[in-house]
């Protein structure tokens, strides 16, 4: 759905995994390998429940299903280390990072807002060479409730000192879109699978290519 909201955008809040970088399969493989090392190979269908979740939430789901001989801290630390060692620039979603770099040339502030751990957030931005283009980042470490709760996006707006209505959110997942909508922000849904449009009707914009992105809101 496309709306006619006026251009009052002062900040763009970017999701990372699945949005700026096609990392969902790598995250799955990292967790699958970790679970396998502990004697419980992850099933592909298990990943459906993990998509978009924070590492704490993933641990809660997995530890409830499998008797893993570990703890949350070890799970998070070891998975983060494996991910950081494996992530590469070729996973970049170039159309979106190109817009990111265009926005960086304006006076609009940019913040990355992720359910992931901060070490993974930093690794992603480093490999994409975007680290210097954000004001700060919000990770799953910074909030009590991750997406789809609006807390991460509201925390970003509060820290930046802007009103939610003046913020644009760019997301790929239903979980992230729900968080942005609940936060009262203008939401752009840009999943990799264009055929999912009917699932994103609560987003203000559904985008499948650069030409459909609401650049007029950002004066780019």
C-alpha positions, 0 to 999 in steps of 0.5 A: 500500500502506498500512502500520501504522507508528507515529507517530514522525515528527519531520520531513517531507521534501517533493519540490517539482516535481510534488509541491508544484507542477505544474511538469513541463510547464514544465520540459520547455518551458524545456528544449525552448525552450533546445535549440531555440535551439541548433538541436536541438528537443527531442522529446516522447519525450526528456522521459521520460528527463529526468523527475525527473533533476538538471540535471547528469543532464539535460545528460549525457543531452542532450549525449550525444544532440545535438551542442549548442554549449554547456556544462553551466554555460550550460545550467543557468544559462540554463534556471534563469533561464528557469524562474524568469521563467516559474513562476507560482502557478497551478501550485500543487498546493493539496491538498498545500500546504495540508497543508504549511501545516498541518504548519508549525503543529506542532513537526514540521520540514519540509525540501524535497528536490529534484533541481533547482538551488537557484535553482529550488528557491528560486523555487518556494518563493517563488512558493508562499509557503512559503519561511518554513515550511522549516528548509532545503532540499536541492537537486541542488547539495548532493549527489553523487548525486541521486534515486533514490539515497537521498543527498538524503534521508539528507543532509536527515536528517543535517543535521536531526539525526533518524533516517531512520525518523523521517522522512516523505517526500512524492513524486510520482515513481517516482524520488523514491519509490525514493530515500525507500524506499532511505533507510529513510523512510516514503514517501507517493506522491501522483502527479497520475495516480491510475491509476498505483497499481500502479507505486508498490507500494513506497511505504508510502502511495498517496494520491489526495486529502487524505482519504487522506493519513496525517495521523494520523502527523503529528497534524494 
